[in-house]
Amino acid sequence: MDNSRTTAERRFAASRTSQRLLSGERMATMRERLAQLADLEGLDVQPDVYGTDGPVRGLEERVAGLLGAEEAVFFPTGTMAQQVALRYGAELTGRRAVALHPLSHLEVHERQAYNQLTGLRGLWPTTEHRIPTPAELASLGEPFGTLTVELPLRDAGYLLPTWDELAELAAAARATGARVHVDGARLWSTTEHFGKPLDVIAGLADSTYVSFYKDLHGLSGAALVGDAGLAGYARAWRHRHGGTLYQQWPAAVAALYGLDTVLPRLPDYVRQARSLAPALGALPGARINPARPQTNEFQLWLPHSAQALNAAHLALAEQEGTWFVSRWRDAAPGLAMAEVTIGAPALEWTPADVTEAGTRFLELVTRQDTTRP
């Protein structure tokens, strides 16, 4: 092993040389990504200028059609798109409170930008690991302009409600005069669970945000989807936020590629996640959350330190060419959690393969635990 390399460099190299990958995708170089995009058709045209034409406009029209909306507006980041959606809801309703989950991306991963940038207030109808009920919305005791629902709720285990629960919640919010906004960064992977197409799912909301890199493996970018009124407002505020870049065609082309090549396979990934998860859950001391994955992503918990688990994962990849489950985080002393993402490489795995690799992985974990000072 080359001790001069950083852990990140070793992970990158191990991902590329592993013969088997259970969680995630094989990491690509910049040259490989550029070559992938260069091979696509339709590139011998003028690129977009400030997002008004070219592949950016084509992507907006494609996403609006997929989600059954009047308009879609491209944004460089989802954080920016969500701030605009919540601001629009506040101005339209005259209410500056937002009902959201405390584990939502807006609270945990966006530095509460809705409050810091726009001055909105967050209300938590529930702290349970699920979406709120209509009764919990009513118990807030004060009006809110927008209800946000993250589908799936990542930090609770990529959890999704039932279709009836979601429909009832949306109806309850609208009955109060509020708008419904879906944080759908990973909405693409929810159709298998709901048994509904994307346009029907998004049709429950007044606005929906989708990401182009989380499920679709794009370079970056997001879209905010809704009616023409929201779209005009979004373009104005995107400009004010500094999000109307001169040219954004690389992100748009990569997103279109993801819609063509990854989106059709996501239901297969979800079904494979459900097939493999029981084998992971049967490993000594392991727990899966949720017990039956609702998307192609879920949590794996093991009674070991994150340090030992991460070291064992890298050792297994470097020494034996098996990329198992990585990026462990300590949740409590002697207990760690990692997020499992089932993608194309995992379609080759069987439950027996998971058991075999998991057993070897835990042998290396035990060695790390016993040799650690």
C-alpha positions, 0 to 999 in steps of 0.5 A: 500500500502506498502510504503517501496517498490520502484516504480519498485517493485510496478510495477512488483507486479501490473503487475503480479496481474492484471487481464487485461493487455492492453499494454505489457506482464505480467512480469515473475520472473527469476524462471518462465523464467527458468522453461519455458525454462527447459520444452523445448525439445532438451536440453539434448545435449552439450551446445555451446562453443564460439557460434560455435555449439549447439543452437547458431548455430541452431539459426543462421541457422534458422534465415538465412533461415527465412530471405533468407540469406546465413548466420546469425551471433549471437551477444550478443547485437544489438548495437555491430551487427550494428557497425560491419555492418557499419564498413564492409560497410565503408571498402568495399566501401571506404566511411566513411559516413553513411546515416541515420535518426536523430531519428534512434536507431543508433543516439538516443539510441546507444550513436552514437557508429558508430562515437565514436568507428569506426570514421564514419560520419552520414549524415541526408537526412531528418528530417521528420518523414519518410524514406528519398526519393531518391531525398533527398539521391541525395541532400546530395551531397557527397558519403556514404558507407551505407544507414541505414533504421530502420524498423519500425522507433520507435521514430517517432511512429513505422513508416514504408514506403510503399513497393514501397517507400522502394524498390525505396530507396534501388535501389537509394542507390545502384545506388550510389555504397552504401550498404543498411543496415536494422536496423530490431530490430522489423522487425518481426512485419512488414510483415502484413504492407508490405504484404511480407514475411520476406525473401522478405523484408530482400532481399532488403538489403545487411545486416539486424540486428534483435533482439531476445528480442524486439518482440520475448520476448527472454532473449537477443541477436541479429543476423546480416544477410547477405552473407558469406563475411559479416558473416566471417567479423562479426565473426572476429569483434564480437571477437574483440568487446568482443562479442564471449562469452564462452556459450550463449545457454540460450539466443539462446534457448529463441530466438528459443522459441520466433520464435516458439511461438511469431513470428506466432502470431505477425500478430494477434497482429498488427490487434488487434492494428488496432482494438483497436487504434481508441478507445484509440484515442477517449479518451478526448484529446488523439492522436494516432501516427500513426493514423492507427498503422503499427505494433503492437506498436504505440504512445499514446499522452495525455494532462497531465503530465507524473507524473500524468499519471504514478501515475494513471496507477499504481493506476488502476493496484493496486486497480482495477487489470487493467494494461492500458498504462504505462511508460509515458514521458513528451514531453512538459508542460502538454503533455506526450507520452507513447508507446503502445505494443499490445501482447497476453494479449490484444487479449482479449480486445474489443474497448468497454473495452478500452473505459471503462478502459480509462475513469476510467484511466483518472478519476484517472489522473484528481484526480492526477492532482488536488491533486498534489502540 
